[in-house]
Amino acid sequence: MGEGGSLPTMDLMRSEPMQLARIIIPMESAHRTISYLGDLGLFQFKDLNTGKSPFQRTFATQIKRSGEMARKLRFFKDQMMKAGLFASSWPSYGSEFSLDELEVKLGELEAELTEMNANTEKLQRAYNELLEYKLVLQKASEFFHRAQSSATSQQREFGDRLVEGSMDSPLLLEQEMTTDISKQVKLGFVSGLVPRDKSMAFERILFRATRGNVFLKQDVVQEPVCDPVQGEKVEKNVFVVFYSGERAKNKVLKICDAFGANRYPFTDDIGKRQQMITEVSGKLSELKTTIDVGILHWSSVVQSIANQFDQWNNLVKKEKSIYHTLNTLSFDVTKKCLVAEGWCPVFATSQIQNALQKATIDSNSQVGAIFEILHAKESPPTYFRTNKFTSAFQEIVDAYGVAKYREANPGLYTIVTFPFLFAVMFGDWGHGICLFLVTLFLIIREKKYSSQKLGDIMEMAFGGRYVIIMMSIFSIYTGFIYNEFFSVPFELFGRSAYDCRDPSCKDATTIGMIKVRETYPFGVDPIWHGTRSELPFLNSLKMKMSILLGVAQMNLGIILSYYNAKFFKNDINIWYQFIPQMIFLNSLFGYLSLLIIVKWCTGSQADLYHILIYMFLSPMDDLGENQLFWGQKYLQILLLLSALVAVPWMLIPKPLLLKKQYEERHQGQTYAPLHSLDENIESEMYESHGGHEEFEFSEVLVHQLIHTIEFVLGSVSNTASYLRLWALSLAHSELSSVFYEKVLLLAWGYNSVVILIIGIIVFVFATVGVLLVMETLSAFLHALRLHWVEFQNKFYEGDGYKFDPFSFASVGEEDD
């Protein structure tokens, strides 16, 4: 493992040194060994059985068992959610059950719950049917009772004879009154319940199908009824359909089935009807008692499962992951040992060996596991040790691309540069304090929130809580520099350096003010706010500051490319990439930064736009009043020539030297050993062209031409891109000023409590919604772009892959 020429002080920004290792494990200790390595979480296994399907692997049966147990646990989880219970949290993965015992236990519990659910469902269905039957008996009895009462009163009125026998006749009184008794027909009827939303269509279809030869009576059930088939609350009507003849009966029955109407038997005998109602009520009471007892027993079983669910779930997940890992191992020639290969950090060697030794002792194995280091031809994974503070910043970098093995990690600098660039755009110490307090609340409650399931937006904010609190701290700092508290200036660090020429300040806006004290000690003098020259002054200040920050960060990126080249012993990149890039960037924009600083220090009125433009158009002309220091003209000519020389310096020598190295190595004149993992110059170029042995000079030249053009044009565009710091800072300041002056102060001037309250509410919602949410997101995205594009493209390749060790900690976080 070549460590290159890295300096000890630079190790903080490089990934951990990795090594490829082989572990030979006896079969009797294999399970325990993998378990201990999972607890350690520092070994990434390679799949040595890529040619086999999952079903052809050695431990496919055990994985199938674990999968079946996981299915049963998912069933238990559904039952717990149905009961409104949550799994108790257990501190460890340990379990009092072995896997075989747990398998039997889960099978018994599943069978018991399944049987209880089936019985409860049958009982509930019978209960719902009896409930509907009772409603039909009650409502249909009311039909007949009302009809008989009406018929009796009419018979008394007309003096007609009383009709005894069937109860059908009162409902069809008119027909009976005009029909000869010898021609009377016995009518049948069907009773039941039909969904209320289908009742009109039900009546219409009955009429059409029988050509009007039926008589339908319906009554509304006030409360929704639980349907026995669907098991859901449904609004229904009780109906009784009277028909004549067998054909009409068959049609009525078919229509009832088609409309999902539940039919129930009914008698026209009053005594039997009352007896049926009594019997149904008694059965309902018995069923209700039985169902309640069953639900109570079901709840106790589910509660006992919930008490141990996490423990069982973690054990099953752990066992399944162990067997998945064992399936990546191969057998040795004796078929008595398993062979594992994978990556691990160098610092973890002793910990892994201790875990192997412990597994051997605990499994009573007579032969210990063998740990040996292998020579690696492939590039190792990238592993950065992070904590809860640095992990979010590392994720920002990894979202762009995972660092190549051992290359300089931008995440170290992002901890400072990212929140600072955000704060340059967001600077307001009032808004910064609001952001700080909200994030501080998340940090104080992090133990509670880390164990809860949050919404997507809340989860994202909680995950980046340390990034946001750093952004808020830097925003408070830049807010002090800009002297803005919700756009209001304060004399926090002393009195203003300027004052009016007379006590009335009549000439302040025309003639101006005079300096009466020392310069304001920190940040912008509060006297600038609200004056005519505020906007031009702040525009000039923030624009020049953006250029200085941009040039400084781009220089940092190029310097990091030097450390990368030095670490990987790539002298060509140092002499023909780092040096010309530094010369080109600083000959133009480094010189512009120097002019800005000199102008600030001297108070000169020189036009920097004019100086930079005519440095290219007319380098030999005198500068006149734009000259800031002696010899400036000759320095500009020298810098311009240096920038012109730097372009072919980047373009031509590197491809020629790479071709020469290739020819020398393959002609046997010199032997250049491959520094296996540190990727020297040639391997870097060959990998960029598909890893072929043939050296295509034209391809390398085109690649270098593209790289050179990209850097030259990017130097201009990237510098201009940093002006977004000025633009967003100005926008944030102006929005804050508008909300303060046009909402809060305007409402204050009306001398009305109602208008003042409305104004305060509008101001708070506008500040939170626009400035603290939208502007925060906007500044965050722009800071992200500046890091990914303008900063990282100077040195960061980001074509590596993450170290993904086998760890029970990550297995426990996964959902089934």
Order of alpha helices (4+ residues) and beta strands (2+ residues): beta-alpha-beta-alpha-alpha-alpha-beta-alpha-beta-beta-beta-beta-alpha-beta-alpha-beta-beta-alpha-beta-alpha-alpha-alpha-alpha-alpha-alpha-beta-beta-alpha-alpha-alpha-alpha-alpha-alpha-alpha-alpha-alpha-alpha-alpha-alpha
